[in-house]
Amino acid sequence: MGEGEEPDPSGDDAGILKGGGILQSVERFAVLALTILAVGGFALGSDRLVDTRSSKAIGQQGTLIVLVPTRDGFVISSDSRAITLGVACDNSVKIQIPKRPALSVVAASGTATWITARVPLWPHDPCGDLDKNGVTIFDPKSEVVKYLEASGTQVRDADLQEIANLLTAKIIAVAEKEPAYVSAFAGKQMFNLILAGYEPSEQRTYVRSIELNLSPDGRALAANSNDFNLPPDGRPGYLNFGDIDNFRAVVFGEHKHYLPPSLEELLGKPSIRDVSNELAADVAVNLVEAAKSAKMYSIGGAVSAFRVTAGGVERLK
């Protein structure tokens, strides 16, 4: 992808990278219940698809999230770019820290914030226009944070089906008020939510993700989930979420010279228990920086990073 070339939003967050240094200890992949979007006689259909270039219904895309497990917990990082109607704004918060359970984080990629705004945006300051006049109609990341805080359930034990049901109910509510907004996702991924938690008694990191997609005819929601169980004797590596297909092609292709030297050091360690917090932080932060240096349009802005250990959650950047 060349400088200034915009990625296809439908390809954002196509999955979790496998192979060459990417963690592969997937404990379970599940297809959660399929939900038909029909409430009180209302049903989404492909005839409701709209051209978002002329619609007030818009969302945010673009993300790279990196998680590296360590002997003491994990480090998670993200960029801060959100792409709305082709406009890149570098002020998005993609990682949130729930008040409880302890030692947990929630992150999101894909169209992780649903907003409506007047169009066209201010030509001289489109990001400022979105900040001032954009109205958030659905924030799935915040919904999951509220769920965890209310239940107090550890990430390891969270009921992903229950979370998917909660999110589906919210989407149906949005669809009843903004049908064009939701039907515009037909045949595409909506968003991917990442829940990560550290269990000090087990010295183990749990990473769980829920991806929601809308069927091509715009009438059904499918929720898929991944579970990663990362024990201290597991193979070192990292997890990626977001615009990973482009990330792989660009950063591990012609721009691999931007990859941090610490990545090779990480992959050379015998096990996760040999990975220090400092090494993990260097890899997590600088993989995102590598994507920025490679001029990936979907990834940019300041890097945000957190370290999670038995002592708590600490913001690094």
Salt bridges, closest charged atoms under 4 A:
ASP51 OD2 - ARG53 NH2 2.85
ASP79 OD1 - LYS94 NZ 2.90
ASP90 OD1 - ARG81 NE 2.72
ASP129 OD1 - ARG118 NH2 3.99
ASP139 OD1 - LYS141 NZ 3.88
GLU143 OE2 - LYS146 NZ 3.45
GLU143 OE1 - LYS170 NZ 3.84
ASP157 OD2 - ARG156 NH2 3.10
GLU178 OE2 - LYS56 NZ 3.91
GLU199 OE1 - ARG156 NH1 3.78
GLU202 OE2 - ARG156 NH1 2.53
GLU202 OE1 - ARG204 NE 3.48
ASP227 OD2 - ARG28 NH2 2.64
ASP227 OD1 - ARG208 NE 2.52
GLU254 OE1 - HIS255 NE2 3.96
GLU289 OE1 - LYS292 NZ 3.29
GLU314 OE1 - ARG307 NH2 2.65
